[in-house]
Amino acid sequence: MDTEIYISSGILELYCAGALSEAEMREVERMASQFAAVKKEIQAIELALWSFNDHIFAGPHDQLKTELIAGIKLNSPNNITEKTHETALNNAVEPEVPSTAIPIVSPVIKEIIPEQTEKPLKASKKTISVGVFLVIILPIILAFGAFCLWNNWDALLQELSAAKKTAANAEKSRAQIDSNLKATSQTLDTLRNPDLVKITLSGMKFSPAAKAVIYWNKNTNQILLDPALIPLEDKDHCYQLWAMNKGETLSLGTFSATNKNKQMLPMKATSKASVFIISLEPKNGSAIPNIAQLCLMSKE
């Protein structure tokens, strides 16, 4: 398990703050017992929290305490009452108020001091709560931000991979187009040759609608076959071109009518042929043509 991911998830801060369920706390303790890095991180978090709390609860220094208590005594109602009573005694002609009429200076101070000192304690508790909140939530926020950044980065990588595949497919298509253009250009150059002879093959009884054209250069003996109007064969058969001359039959090769680009097919060269025929043969061709499946024939 990747302890770095587990540590950065924020669950250890929640554990130290006591914000996990019983089962989750047991799981954290199990991880701490198995992985020293997890245990060390928990100890570091607890030490940070204790240091933070000690700093908050340190309270005001002694001089500030003395000044606060002196100010409270100076402004307390009992102190004001005592001074007013002393003034009345000095100005009265016949003092009638007994000297025991001012009994409650010390008790009132005891009641007022807790009321005045209670507010800083409440403020300290509130400050502690905010500090603990920041200590717990900040790592979670950072972990969430890192997670979002990782997701965005992963999405960008996927988009880059898709763009590379698209570019590769485009390059492949461009190469195929270039190849087709080159083949077409070569075919046109061949067809422009004045020594080229065009021979048309018509459909026989087996496939009466079939048509094919042979371009035969009698100087180079090269043969190009255009099978554009030959019906598609099944997967167990192929077409075979034959050249017949004075009772001899020569195979010029097999081909398929499923030519996707309908390009002209170069066949075996021959110097002599009075008739060209095309028959439907088994997948790998035959030694002699199958007359029962004769598809096309040229005129003599």
C-alpha positions as CSV (number, residue, x, y, z in Angstrom):
1,M,0.0,0.0,0.0
2,D,1.2,3.5,-0.8
3,T,1.6,5.1,2.7
4,E,2.2,8.5,1.2
5,I,-1.3,8.6,-0.3
6,Y,-2.8,7.3,2.9
7,I,-1.0,10.0,5.0
8,S,-1.9,12.8,2.7
9,S,-5.6,11.8,2.6
10,G,-6.3,13.8,5.9
11,I,-7.6,10.8,7.9
12,L,-4.7,11.0,10.4
13,E,-5.6,14.6,11.3
14,L,-9.2,13.6,11.8
15,Y,-8.0,10.7,14.0
16,C,-6.0,13.0,16.2
17,A,-9.0,15.3,16.5
18,G,-11.3,12.5,17.5
19,A,-13.6,13.0,14.5
20,L,-13.6,9.4,13.3
21,S,-16.0,6.6,14.0
22,E,-15.0,3.7,16.2
23,A,-14.3,1.4,13.2
24,E,-12.3,4.1,11.4
25,M,-10.2,4.8,14.4
26,R,-9.4,1.1,14.8
27,E,-8.4,1.0,11.1
28,V,-6.0,4.0,11.6
29,E,-4.5,2.2,14.6
30,R,-4.0,-0.9,12.6
31,M,-2.3,1.0,9.9
32,A,0.0,2.7,12.5
33,S,1.0,-0.7,13.9
34,Q,1.9,-2.0,10.4
35,F,3.6,1.1,8.9
36,A,6.2,3.1,10.9
37,A,5.6,6.1,8.6
38,V,1.9,6.3,9.6
39,K,2.8,6.0,13.3
40,K,5.4,8.7,13.0
41,E,3.0,11.0,11.2
42,I,0.4,10.5,14.0
43,Q,3.0,11.4,16.6
44,A,4.0,14.6,14.7
45,I,0.3,15.7,14.4
46,E,-0.3,15.1,18.1
47,L,2.8,17.0,19.0
48,A,1.7,19.9,16.8
49,L,-1.7,20.0,18.4
50,W,-0.3,19.9,21.9
51,S,2.1,22.7,21.2
52,F,-0.7,24.8,19.6
53,N,-2.9,24.3,22.7
54,D,-0.1,25.1,25.1
55,H,0.5,28.3,23.3
56,I,-3.2,29.3,23.4
57,F,-3.7,28.3,27.1
58,A,-0.5,30.1,28.3
59,G,-2.8,33.0,29.4
60,P,-1.7,36.6,30.1
61,H,1.6,37.2,31.9
62,D,1.7,38.2,35.6
63,Q,2.0,42.0,35.0
64,L,-1.1,41.9,32.7
65,K,-3.0,40.0,35.4
66,T,-2.1,42.6,38.1
67,E,-3.2,45.5,35.8
68,L,-6.5,43.8,35.0
69,I,-7.3,43.2,38.7
70,A,-6.3,46.8,39.6
71,G,-8.6,48.2,36.9
72,I,-11.5,46.0,38.1
73,K,-11.1,47.2,41.7
74,L,-10.9,50.8,40.6
75,N,-14.1,50.7,38.6
76,S,-16.1,48.3,40.8
77,P,-19.5,49.6,42.3
78,N,-18.3,48.8,45.9
79,N,-15.3,51.1,45.5
80,I,-17.5,53.9,44.2
81,T,-19.9,53.4,47.1
82,E,-17.1,53.5,49.7
83,K,-15.7,56.8,48.3
84,T,-19.2,58.4,48.3
85,H,-19.8,57.3,51.9
86,E,-16.5,58.8,53.1
87,T,-17.3,62.1,51.4
88,A,-20.7,62.2,53.1
89,L,-19.0,61.6,56.5
90,N,-16.6,64.4,56.1
91,N,-19.3,67.0,55.0
92,A,-22.0,66.0,57.5
93,V,-22.6,68.2,60.7
94,E,-23.7,65.2,62.7
95,P,-22.5,61.9,61.3
96,E,-25.2,59.4,61.9
97,V,-23.9,56.5,59.7
98,P,-22.0,54.0,61.8
99,S,-18.5,53.0,60.7
100,T,-19.7,49.4,60.1
101,A,-22.0,50.5,57.2
102,I,-19.4,49.5,54.5
103,P,-19.0,45.7,55.0
104,I,-18.9,44.2,51.5
105,V,-15.8,45.4,49.5
106,S,-14.0,42.0,49.4
107,P,-17.0,39.8,48.6
108,V,-18.1,42.0,45.7
109,I,-14.7,41.9,44.2
110,K,-14.7,38.1,44.4
111,E,-18.0,38.1,42.5
112,I,-16.9,40.6,39.9
113,I,-13.4,39.1,39.1
114,P,-14.8,35.8,37.9
115,E,-17.3,37.7,35.6
116,Q,-14.5,39.8,34.1
117,T,-12.0,37.0,33.7
118,E,-14.6,34.6,32.3
119,K,-14.6,36.4,28.9
120,P,-11.0,35.9,28.1
121,L,-11.4,32.2,28.8
122,K,-14.3,32.0,26.4
123,A,-12.3,33.8,23.8
124,S,-9.4,31.4,24.4
125,K,-11.7,28.4,23.9
126,K,-13.0,29.9,20.7
127,T,-9.5,30.5,19.4
128,I,-8.5,26.9,20.2
129,S,-11.5,25.7,18.3
130,V,-10.6,27.8,15.2
131,G,-7.0,26.6,15.4
132,V,-7.9,23.0,15.7
133,F,-10.4,23.4,12.8
134,L,-7.6,24.9,10.6
135,V,-5.2,22.2,11.6
136,I,-7.6,19.5,10.6
137,I,-9.3,21.0,7.6
138,L,-6.3,22.6,5.8
139,P,-4.6,19.2,5.0
140,I,-7.9,17.9,3.7
141,I,-8.4,20.9,1.4
142,L,-4.8,20.5,0.1
143,A,-5.4,16.8,-0.5
144,F,-8.6,17.5,-2.3
145,G,-6.9,20.1,-4.5
146,A,-4.1,17.7,-5.3
147,F,-6.7,15.0,-6.2
148,C,-8.5,17.5,-8.5
149,L,-5.2,18.4,-10.1
150,W,-4.3,14.8,-10.6
151,N,-7.7,14.1,-12.3
152,N,-7.2,17.1,-14.6
153,W,-3.7,15.9,-15.5
154,D,-5.0,12.3,-16.2
155,A,-7.8,13.8,-18.5
156,L,-5.1,15.8,-20.4
157,L,-3.0,12.7,-20.8
158,Q,-6.0,10.8,-22.2
159,E,-6.8,13.6,-24.6
160,L,-3.1,13.6,-25.7
161,S,-3.2,9.9,-26.3
162,A,-6.4,10.2,-28.3
163,A,-4.9,13.0,-30.4
164,K,-1.8,10.8,-31.1
165,K,-4.1,8.0,-32.3
166,T,-6.0,10.4,-34.5
167,A,-2.8,11.7,-36.0
168,A,-1.5,8.2,-36.6
169,N,-4.7,7.2,-38.3
170,A,-4.6,10.3,-40.5
171,E,-1.0,9.5,-41.4
172,K,-2.0,6.0,-42.3
173,S,-4.9,7.3,-44.5
174,R,-2.6,9.8,-46.2
175,A,-0.1,7.0,-46.9
176,Q,-2.9,4.9,-48.4
177,I,-4.1,7.8,-50.5
178,D,-0.5,8.4,-51.8
179,S,-0.2,4.7,-52.7
180,N,-3.5,4.8,-54.5
181,L,-2.5,7.9,-56.4
182,K,0.8,6.4,-57.4
183,A,-0.9,3.2,-58.6
184,T,-3.5,5.2,-60.6
185,S,-0.7,7.3,-62.1
186,Q,1.2,4.1,-63.2
187,T,-2.0,2.7,-64.6
188,L,-2.7,5.8,-66.6
189,D,0.9,5.8,-68.0
190,T,0.3,2.1,-69.0
191,L,-3.0,2.9,-70.7
192,R,-1.4,5.8,-72.7
193,N,1.1,3.4,-74.2
194,P,0.2,3.1,-78.0
195,D,1.4,-0.6,-78.0
196,L,-1.3,-1.5,-75.5
197,V,-4.1,-3.8,-76.7
198,K,-7.5,-3.7,-75.1
199,I,-9.4,-7.0,-74.9
200,T,-13.0,-7.3,-73.6
201,L,-14.2,-10.4,-71.9
202,S,-18.0,-11.0,-71.9
203,G,-20.1,-13.1,-69.5
204,M,-20.9,-16.7,-70.3
205,K,-23.9,-18.8,-69.2
206,F,-22.6,-19.2,-65.7
207,S,-22.5,-15.4,-65.2
208,P,-24.0,-13.6,-68.2
209,A,-23.9,-10.1,-66.7
210,A,-20.2,-10.2,-66.0
211,K,-17.7,-8.0,-67.8
212,A,-13.9,-7.6,-67.6
213,V,-11.2,-5.9,-69.6
214,I,-7.6,-7.0,-70.3
215,Y,-4.9,-4.5,-71.3
216,W,-2.1,-6.5,-73.0
217,N,1.2,-5.0,-74.0
218,K,2.5,-7.3,-76.7
219,N,6.0,-5.7,-76.6
220,T,6.6,-6.3,-72.9
221,N,4.0,-9.1,-72.5
222,Q,2.6,-7.4,-69.4
223,I,-1.1,-7.9,-68.7
224,L,-3.4,-5.7,-66.6
225,L,-6.9,-7.0,-65.6
226,D,-9.8,-4.7,-64.8
227,P,-12.4,-6.9,-62.8
228,A,-14.8,-4.0,-62.1
229,L,-17.9,-5.8,-63.3
230,I,-17.2,-9.4,-62.1
231,P,-19.6,-10.6,-59.4
232,L,-18.2,-11.3,-55.9
233,E,-17.2,-14.8,-55.2
234,D,-17.8,-16.7,-51.9
235,K,-15.1,-17.4,-49.3
236,D,-14.4,-20.9,-50.7
237,H,-13.7,-19.9,-54.3
238,C,-11.6,-17.5,-56.4
239,Y,-11.4,-16.4,-60.0
240,Q,-8.6,-17.6,-62.3
241,L,-7.4,-16.1,-65.6
242,W,-6.3,-18.3,-68.4
243,A,-4.6,-17.8,-71.8
244,M,-5.5,-20.3,-74.5
245,N,-3.3,-20.7,-77.6
246,K,-3.6,-23.5,-80.2
247,G,-5.1,-26.0,-77.7
248,E,-2.7,-25.1,-74.9
249,T,-4.1,-23.4,-71.7
250,L,-1.8,-21.3,-69.4
251,S,-2.8,-20.1,-66.0
252,L,-2.1,-16.3,-65.6
253,G,-2.9,-16.3,-61.9
254,T,-5.9,-16.1,-59.4
255,F,-7.6,-13.0,-58.1
256,S,-10.6,-11.9,-56.1
257,A,-13.5,-9.7,-57.2
258,T,-13.6,-8.1,-53.7
259,N,-10.9,-5.6,-54.8
260,K,-11.9,-2.7,-52.5
261,N,-10.4,0.1,-54.7
262,K,-11.3,-1.6,-58.0
263,Q,-7.7,-1.1,-59.2
264,M,-6.3,-2.9,-62.2
265,L,-4.6,-6.1,-61.3
266,P,-1.2,-7.1,-62.8
267,M,-1.3,-10.7,-63.9
268,K,1.3,-13.1,-65.2
269,A,2.9,-12.0,-68.5
270,T,2.4,-14.0,-71.7
271,S,3.6,-13.7,-75.2
272,K,1.0,-15.8,-77.0
273,A,-2.8,-16.0,-76.5
274,S,-5.6,-16.3,-78.9
275,V,-8.4,-16.4,-76.2
276,F,-8.6,-15.3,-72.6
277,I,-11.0,-16.9,-70.2
278,I,-11.9,-16.5,-66.5
279,S,-13.3,-19.4,-64.5
280,L,-14.5,-19.8,-60.9
281,E,-12.1,-22.2,-59.1
282,P,-11.5,-23.5,-55.6
283,K,-9.7,-21.1,-53.2
284,N,-6.1,-21.9,-54.3
285,G,-6.8,-22.2,-58.0
286,S,-6.7,-25.2,-60.3
287,A,-4.3,-26.8,-62.8
288,I,-6.9,-26.7,-65.6
289,P,-10.0,-24.5,-65.9
290,N,-13.4,-25.8,-64.7
291,I,-15.5,-25.5,-67.9
292,A,-18.7,-25.9,-65.9
293,Q,-17.9,-22.7,-64.1
294,L,-16.6,-20.7,-67.0
295,C,-17.5,-17.1,-66.3
296,L,-16.0,-14.9,-69.0
297,M,-14.3,-15.3,-72.4
298,S,-12.8,-13.0,-75.0
299,K,-13.4,-13.2,-78.7
300,E,-10.7,-14.6,-80.9
